[in-house]
């Protein structure tokens, strides 16, 4: 019988292709560098080809090696699916689940949400990875992540998406700004207002574009930031205005009293928080159970923060609505009592 590669060797190759460094690849596989190198040599001997070219300073995956890496990803994903099928049939949401989350959601939602998931599913071990939406979808596509927590609208062709709840945008400005005392902000109010936004590869930037497109006289964006905290610091210094998601405001991103917030007059200006996974995932039913749990929790737990005033008038944050309940889609309550062990990558 012709010898075949084993899963261990394929995992070593995938790790080497990701890190392009024998030491870091070995650390990721929890083995010594010599063990990983021996496994790669064994794989090359079985396949009869060179999968990696080595120098003292770098590692290069050969063209045939890249093709093998693609197949190795698929084989490892299928092997993991076999294990998941057995586990999920008897006890859903147990074992390891690798979750990708975008930076404009993670720090503002997870500190409250993760303990709730943990109380319901103590045998679920979440491995968290924070990244931008396109990187999360790439990792989902090649099996390096199981599930993504992202914001919509976003093109997710080839993936299954489940809406959870809506997260409205608020106008944020310095308390001395001409719009700071407005009870709400309409498109006409923003006609001559330059906004500071996140960089173009952040989904919050694309979410703001429909609003900007409706304002032909709107000034060009005056600053592109890499984080919401940077935007808030710029607003606090009276260097411009911006749009902030309600989740971030509720989580306390506004420090001091120099920043005023006003709701947008059109309630349609909101992003939709949701889960996304591969359509062929064998854990799809588990992800829907998790989605129900999060959606139900959000409808009650994301209560309004303290009222924030600007000048003589202020705005109170309203409670985010469940995306599915607002559309008339029923969802079930999950009453299992559980609490996972969480680690972060």
N, C-alpha and C positions, 0 to 999 in steps of 0.2 A: 504493500500500500504506500502511495506517495505521501511523504511527510507534509504536514500542514502547519502553518503558523498557529500559535496559541494566543489567547486573549491577552496574556501578560505581555508578550512581545509586541502585539499591536498597540497596546496602551503605552508602552515605552516610545514607540515611533510617533504616536499622536502627540505625546507630551514634548518630545524633541522638536517636532515641527512647530509647536506653539511657542516654545521658549527659545529655540535656536541656540541652546547652551546646555551642555551635558550636565553640568552641576545643578542648574535650576530645574531642568527636566527631571533629574533624579530626585530632587527635593519634593517636587510636585507628586511623584509616584511613591514617596516615602521609602526609597531604596538608596543604596550607595551608588556613586557615579560608576564604579567598576561593574556593578551588577547591571545597571542600565546599558552600559557600553557592550557588555557581553550579550545581553538580550538583543541588541540591535545587530550585532555580528551574527548571531544565530539566525535571526530573521533574514538577513541578507544571504546567508548560506542556503537556507531553505528555498528562497525565491530565486536565487541565482543572479541577483542584480544588486547594484549599489544604491541604497536609498538615501545616503547622506555622505557628503564630502566634508572631511574634517581638516581643520588647520589648528594651530595653537590659539588663534584669536577668534575664530568664527566657525559656524556650522552652516552648511548650505544643503538644503533638501534638493535632490536631483529631480529632473522632470518626471522620471518614472516613479521616484519616491513620492512626489506630490499626488500622483494618481493613486498610489497605494494608500496614502494617508486618507484620501477621500473615501475609499472603500473601507478602510479601517474604522473611520468614524461611524459608518453605517453598520458595520458588524458589531461594534461595541454597543451602539445604541440598541440594536436588536437583542443582544445578550442581556442588557439591562432591562429591556422590556419583558423578557421571559421571567425574570425575577419579580418584576412589578406585577405581572399578571397574577401570579400566585398570591402575593401579599395583599393586593387590593381586593381580591375575591373574598377574602375573609375579614380583613381589617383595613378599611380605606384610610388614606392619609396617615400612613405609618412609614417608617424608614426615612431615607434621605430624599430631599426635594431641593433642587437648585433653582433659586428664584432670582431673576434679574429685575431691578427696580431703577427707575430714572431719578436723577438727583433732585428734581423739583417735586418729587413725591416722598422718597425714602425718609429723609430726616424729619418730615412734618407729619407723617402718618404712622410709620412703623413703631415708634416708641409706645404708642397706645394700642396699636393693632396686634402686635406680636404676642403680648401677654394674653390677650383674649383668645387668639388661636391656640396658644399653649394650654390654656385651661380646658379647651375642648379636645385637643389632640396631643397628649403628652408624649406619644411615641413618634411624633413627626419631628425630624431634624431638618431645619431649614438652613441651607447654605446660601447666603445672600451675596449678590454681586451688584454694585451700583455702577451704572453706565448709561450712555445716551441711547435713545430708542433704536437707532439704526444698528448699533453694536449689539444690543440685546436681541434684536431680530436675527442678526447674523449668527449669534451663538445658539439661538433656538433652532435655527435651520440646520446647523451641523451637529446638533445634539449635545452641545456643551452646557446648555441650560434646559430645564424642564418647563419652566413657566416664566412669563414676564408680567410685570405690573407697570403699565404705561398709561399715557394720556392720549385720548382721541379728540379730534379726528387725526388719524394717521393711516397711511396705506399699509394694510397688513395682508396683502394677497398671498394665498397659500397657507394662511394661519387661521385658526379658530379664535374668535374674539368674544368676550363676555362682558357687557357693561355692568358696572357696579353702582356708581353714583356720580352726580354732577358736582363740579367744583367751579363756582362762578369767579369771574375776574373782578377786581376792584381797582379803581383809579387811586394811585398814591402820589402825593405831592407834599411839599413843605407846607407847614401850617400858615406861612405867610403868602402862599400861592393864591392867585386870583380866584381859583376854583375850590379852595380848601373848605369853605363854609357851605358849599352846595349840598343839598340833601341827596341829589343823584346827578350823574354826569351823562348827558346825551351826546350824540354825534356832533351836533352843532357846537357844543361847548369845546370840542376837541379840534375844531376846524383849523385853528392856527397854532395848535400845540405840538411841539416836538416831543417825542417819547423816547425814553431810553429803554432798550429791550435786551434780552439775552442774544448771544451770537446766533447766526442763521442756522447752525446745525442743532440748536436746541428746539424742541417741539413747541415751547412757549412762544418762540418767535413766529413760527408758522401759524400758531393758533391766533395770534394777534393780526395776521395779515388780512383776514376778511373784514375786520373792523377798519383797518387802515385803508383798504381798497374802497370802502364806502365814503371816504373823506378825501375828495380830490384836492382840496386845498391844504391837507395836512402837511406840516413841515416834515422833512426827512428825519429819521431817527438820529438822535444826536450822540448816542453812545451805545456800544455793544459790549455787554458784560458776560462773564463766564459763570456767574452764580447770582442767585436772588439776593444773597447777603450783600454783594457788591452793589447791586441796584439800590437796595435800601440805604446803604451808606451814602451813595451819591445823592439820593433824594433828601436825606437828612442834612446834607451839606448845602441844600438849596441849589443844586446843579441841574435840576430837571425833574420831570415826572415820569411815571412808569405805570404798568399794569401788574398787579400781583394776584396770584391765586388765593382763594379763601383759605385753603388748607394751611398755607404758609403764615397767613395773618393770624389764624386761630392758634397756631403752634407758637406764636410769640416772636416772629421775626422782626416786628417793630419794637425797637428799644427806645426808651425815653418818650418825650412828647413832641418831638419836632416834626414827625411825619403824620399827615392827615390822610384818611382814607374815605373814599366816597364810592357807593355802588354805581354800576353802570345802569342807565335807565332801561336798556333793553336786556331783559333777562336771558336772552339767547346767547349772550356773550359768556359762555362757560365752556370749560373743557370737561370731558367725560373720562373718569377714571375706570379702567377695566383690566381684565386679565387677557392674556394671549398665549396660545400654545400651538404646537404642530397639529395639523388636522389628523394625522395618522397616529397621534399619541395614544398609547393603551391606557393612560391615566386620565383621559378626558373626563370620565364620570367623576373621578375624585376632584378634579379641578372645578367642576360645576358645583360640587358640594362645598368646596372652599369658597367659591364665589358667592353662594347663597349666604354663607356664614358672614362674610365681609359686608355684603350688601345690607343684611339685617342689622349688623352691628353699626354700620355707618348711619343708618336711618335714626338711630337713637343715641349713639355715643358722641357723635360730632355736634354737640350742643353749641349754641352761640357763646363766644367769649365775652369778656366785659365790654360794655359800651365804650366806644372811643370817640371823643369829641374834638372838634377843630374850631377854635374861636368860640362862638356862642352855640353852634349847632354841630352835631356829629352824626355818625352813622352806626347802626348796630348790625353786626354780622348775622345773617340769617343762616339757618341750618341747611346743610347740603341735603338734597333729595336723593333717594335711591333712584338710580337711572332706570331700573326695570319697573319699580313700582310706579314711577311717574308716567310710564308708558302703558300701564295697566297689565303688566305681566306679573303673575303671582310668583312668590318664592317661599320656600318652606323654612321653618325654624329648625335649627340644629341644636339638640339638647344634650349631646354627648359631653361628658365632662373630661377635659384633657389639657396638657401643657408641654410643648416641645422643648427640646434642647436646641438652642440657636447658636450657630457659629457664623462668622462673616469672613468672606474672602476679599 
